[in-house]
Amino acid sequence: MNSTAPFPTPSRRRPVTLGRLAVAAALALSGLAAATLPAPAQAAAPQFKTQAPGWYRLMVGSFEVTSLSDGTVGLAVDQILHAPAGRVAQGLKQNFQQTPLETSVNAWLINTGSRLVLVDAGAGTLFGPTLGKLVTQIRAAGYQPEQVDDILITHMHPDHVGGLAADGQRVFANATVHADKADADYWLSPAKADAAPKEVKGFFQGAMASLTPYVQAGRFAPFERDGEIVPGIRALQAHGHTAGHAVYAVESQGQRLVLIGDLIHVASVQLASPEVTIAFDADEPQAAKTRARVFAELAKEGSLVAITHFSFPGVGRLRQAGKGWQWLPLDYSSQLR
């Protein structure tokens, strides 16, 4: 407010009475009613029951990062989390949740200014009809699949690689796929697939179907150690959930975002009890140790964190809370800074 602008003097003001206020209110309400209320015989507008396109944008230094929703899927977390009796039920109840728990599957598109980089590729058709929306979201966010230069895979479970291929063809025709060699050596091995239990064979088949078109086209580049994949984005080994699970650190102009893949799945249980593991962990003790190490580093640094299976858009910070962690979601912003 401009402090120098004079208020009207009392002599120039028109007296306000309850009668005048009542008349004004009646006029306003009558006009509003005439403008907005439907005619008595008019049917109610139909409900759409659909969400807006699932993408959310933020800036990390000069890098534009778009969080993408591949959809959600119900998980029977009471059956797949390995926790003391009652712990899962307690965590769900405290957070007003129930099982099966509707769980997000998120991916990220990073425009560095010189490269367009996708981190994870969603489920495609490998994980049921409620997922597989990634390409739709990429287009809704203003990009096209053929514009993607590089795809960084945290690990080769079907909800992270299924969107790479469709009908045996590369969905991202001009992209090179990067993943930890230890994961590739495991999930792309016919011998390991043959020796795997029946209930796991589908994971091998999904990984092979998704990656083989890129391998055959010479567009698969595995890495064996920590290091920069593209300028400003580094791969960091975080094994345990799978043999070659990796996280990716995005850094620009002194700002940092770390995309941690599946180091954690169920916020309402595993934040307070980080020792709780999940049936999808290949090496459960190692997965818990890796989570503890990485979370401690992230909390100390105050880095932004992107998590695949936290509620979309899955970006926030971690803060230590006793023996566990607290999740601080990123505030919504309508402007990129």
Secondary structure by P-SEA (a helix, b strand, c coil): cccccccccccccccccaaaaaaaaaaaaaaaaaaccccccccccccccccccbbbbbbcccbbbbbbbcbbbbbccccccccccaaaaaaaaaaccccccbbbbbbbbbccccbbbbccccccccccccccaaaaaaaaaccccccccbbbbcccccccccccccccccccccbbbbccaaaaaaaacaaaaaaccccaaaaaaaaaaacaaaaaaccbbbbcccccccccbbbbbbcccccbbbbbbbbcccbbbbbccccccccccccccccccccccccaaaaaaaaaaaaaaaaaaccbbbbccccccbbbbbbbcccbbbbbccccccccc
